[in-house]
Amino acid sequence: KAVMNHLAAEHVASLLYHYRADCVLDVGANTGQYAKQLRRYGYRGRIVSFEPVPEITEKLRRAAANDPDWHVYPYALGREDRTDTINVVYGSMSSMLGPSEFGNTRYKRFKRSRGQEIEVRRLDGLLDKVLDGLDDPRPYLKLDTQGFDLEAYAGGGDRVRELVGLQSEVALMQIYEGMPRMAEAVATFEADGFEITGMYPVTREETTGRVLEFDCVM
């Protein structure tokens, strides 16, 4: 897993450099693990992190406090602006979706989840604000929303065509009820012109070795 994580991070860093990305939209930021990794691997542009769970957002703000070009917004991203309830789960598994039967069997922590009211926003309604000050914005979208990636992506509307690249966790096994499978997710992104540059296993089932999710970089 550590090797795959390193290879994925190296690949993303090279992609950001190659396509001259100057703003990474870090959706589902949790406590800032992804943004910190970007900095470790050499990315120096703007980072805009979205994390809706209040106590996690506060930890994220502390992580970003000494980085003047790392900005934090307390929202989930979705298909429409609304107030909704997220299922808060220990670690980085909070989701707008409930767990599937498979998810409940694999992750005992789902039994200790709780509901939290949060704000959901469309990405296209926020882009002008988060890109303000960049002369020629070249944004890159990272999605890690525990089964909600296509909903967050849909909120980008026609403006997803402004993205120079994206990455999304795509699932072979449905950990959350109703989450899209890999084929549906990849087809959605390909329909907007994105092409795969790398696929990296995120989680595996220990007993069989089968991959549950990939990080798909496009």
C-alpha positions in Angstrom: 0.0 0.0 0.0 2.8 2.4 0.8 4.5 1.7 -2.5 1.2 2.4 -4.4 0.6 5.6 -2.4 4.1 6.8 -3.3 3.8 6.0 -7.0 0.4 7.8 -7.1 1.8 10.8 -5.4 4.8 11.0 -7.7 2.5 10.6 -10.7 0.1 13.4 -9.6 3.0 15.7 -8.9 4.4 15.2 -12.4 1.0 15.6 -13.9 0.4 18.9 -12.1 3.8 20.1 -13.3 3.3 19.0 -16.9 -0.1 20.6 -17.2 0.9 23.7 -15.2 -1.9 23.3 -12.7 -2.0 26.3 -10.3 -5.0 25.4 -8.1 -5.8 22.0 -6.7 -9.4 21.6 -5.5 -9.1 19.1 -2.6 -12.7 17.8 -2.2 -13.2 15.6 0.9 -10.1 16.9 2.5 -10.5 15.4 6.0 -7.6 16.7 8.1 -5.4 17.7 5.2 -3.5 14.5 4.4 -3.7 15.0 0.7 -2.7 18.7 0.7 0.3 17.9 3.0 1.3 15.2 0.6 1.1 17.6 -2.4 3.5 19.9 -0.6 5.9 17.1 0.3 6.0 16.1 -3.4 6.8 19.6 -4.6 3.5 21.3 -5.5 3.7 25.0 -4.6 0.5 26.4 -6.1 -2.9 27.1 -4.5 -4.8 24.4 -2.6 -8.5 24.8 -1.9 -9.7 22.2 0.6 -13.4 21.3 1.2 -14.4 19.5 4.4 -18.0 19.8 5.8 -17.8 18.1 9.2 -17.2 20.9 11.7 -14.8 19.3 14.1 -12.7 17.9 11.2 -12.8 21.3 9.5 -11.2 22.8 12.6 -8.4 20.3 12.4 -8.0 21.1 8.7 -7.8 24.8 9.4 -5.1 24.3 11.9 -3.1 22.2 9.4 -3.4 25.0 6.8 -2.8 27.8 9.2 0.9 28.4 8.3 0.4 27.9 4.5 -0.8 31.2 3.0 -1.8 29.5 -0.3 -3.9 26.8 1.3 -7.5 27.8 1.8 -10.3 25.9 3.6 -14.1 25.9 2.9 -16.5 24.2 5.3 -18.7 22.6 2.6 -19.5 19.3 1.0 -19.8 19.5 -2.8 -22.9 18.2 -4.6 -25.4 18.5 -7.4 -27.3 21.3 -5.7 -27.0 23.9 -2.9 -28.7 22.6 0.2 -28.5 21.7 3.8 -28.2 17.9 4.3 -27.0 15.3 6.7 -23.7 13.4 6.5 -23.0 10.2 8.3 -19.9 10.9 10.4 -17.7 7.9 10.8 -14.4 7.6 12.7 -11.3 8.2 10.5 -11.8 9.3 6.9 -14.9 7.4 6.0 -17.7 9.9 6.6 -20.1 9.9 3.7 -23.4 11.4 2.5 -24.3 7.7 1.8 -25.1 5.0 4.2 -23.0 1.8 4.3 -23.9 -1.2 2.1 -24.2 -4.7 3.5 -20.7 -5.4 2.3 -19.5 -2.1 4.0 -21.1 -3.0 7.3 -19.4 -6.4 7.2 -16.0 -5.1 6.4 -15.9 -1.9 8.6 -17.3 -2.3 12.1 -16.9 1.4 12.7 -20.0 2.1 10.6 -22.1 0.9 13.6 -20.8 3.9 15.6 -21.7 6.5 12.9 -23.8 9.6 13.7 -25.7 12.2 11.7 -24.4 15.8 11.3 -26.2 18.6 9.5 -23.9 20.2 6.9 -23.9 22.7 4.0 -23.6 21.3 0.4 -22.6 23.6 -2.4 -22.2 23.3 -6.2 -18.7 23.6 -7.5 -19.6 25.9 -10.4 -21.0 28.4 -7.9 -17.7 28.6 -6.0 -15.1 28.5 -8.8 -14.9 32.2 -9.4 -14.2 32.9 -5.7 -11.7 30.1 -5.2 -9.8 30.9 -8.4 -9.8 34.7 -7.8 -6.4 36.3 -8.3 -5.0 33.7 -10.7 -4.2 35.2 -14.0 -4.8 32.1 -16.1 -6.5 29.5 -13.8 -5.6 25.9 -14.5 -7.5 23.9 -11.8 -7.1 20.3 -11.0 -9.9 18.4 -9.1 -9.3 15.7 -6.5 -12.4 13.9 -5.3 -12.4 11.6 -2.2 -16.0 11.8 -0.9 -16.7 8.2 0.0 -19.1 7.2 -2.7 -20.3 10.8 -3.6 -17.7 11.7 -6.2 -20.1 11.8 -9.2 -22.5 14.0 -7.3 -19.7 16.5 -6.4 -18.5 16.4 -10.0 -22.0 17.0 -11.4 -22.1 20.3 -9.4 -19.3 21.5 -11.7 -21.7 21.8 -14.6 -20.1 22.9 -17.8 -17.2 24.4 -15.9 -15.6 20.9 -15.5 -14.1 21.6 -18.9 -11.9 24.2 -17.3 -10.1 21.5 -15.4 -6.7 20.4 -16.6 -7.1 17.0 -14.8 -8.8 15.2 -12.0 -8.5 12.2 -9.8 -11.3 10.2 -8.2 -11.6 7.1 -6.0 -13.4 4.6 -8.2 -15.0 1.5 -6.7 -15.0 -2.2 -7.7 -17.0 -3.1 -4.6 -19.7 -0.9 -3.2 -18.8 0.1 0.4 -21.7 2.6 0.5 -25.2 2.0 -0.6 -25.9 3.4 -4.1 -22.3 4.5 -4.8 -21.4 4.2 -8.5 -19.1 1.4 -9.7 -15.9 2.1 -11.5 -17.2 1.6 -15.0 -20.0 4.2 -14.5 -17.6 6.7 -12.9 -14.9 6.4 -15.6 -17.5 6.6 -18.4 -18.8 9.8 -16.9 -15.4 11.4 -16.8 -14.5 10.2 -20.3 -17.7 11.6 -21.7 -16.3 15.1 -20.7 -13.0 14.4 -22.5 -10.8 13.1 -19.6 -8.5 10.2 -20.3 -6.8 7.9 -17.7 -3.1 8.5 -17.0 -2.8 6.2 -13.9 -4.7 3.7 -11.7 -3.5 2.9 -8.2 -5.0 0.4 -5.7 -6.3 2.2 -2.6 -7.7 -0.7 -0.6 -7.7 -4.5 -0.9 -9.5 -7.4 0.7 -6.9 -9.1 2.7 -8.3 -12.7 2.3 -8.5 -12.6 -1.5 -6.2 -9.8 -2.6 -9.0 -8.3 -4.8 -8.9 -4.5 -5.1 -11.9 -2.6 -3.6 -11.1 0.9 -4.9 -8.6 2.5 -7.2 -7.3 6.1 -7.3 -8.0 7.0 -10.9 -5.9 9.9 -12.3 -7.1 11.5 -15.5 
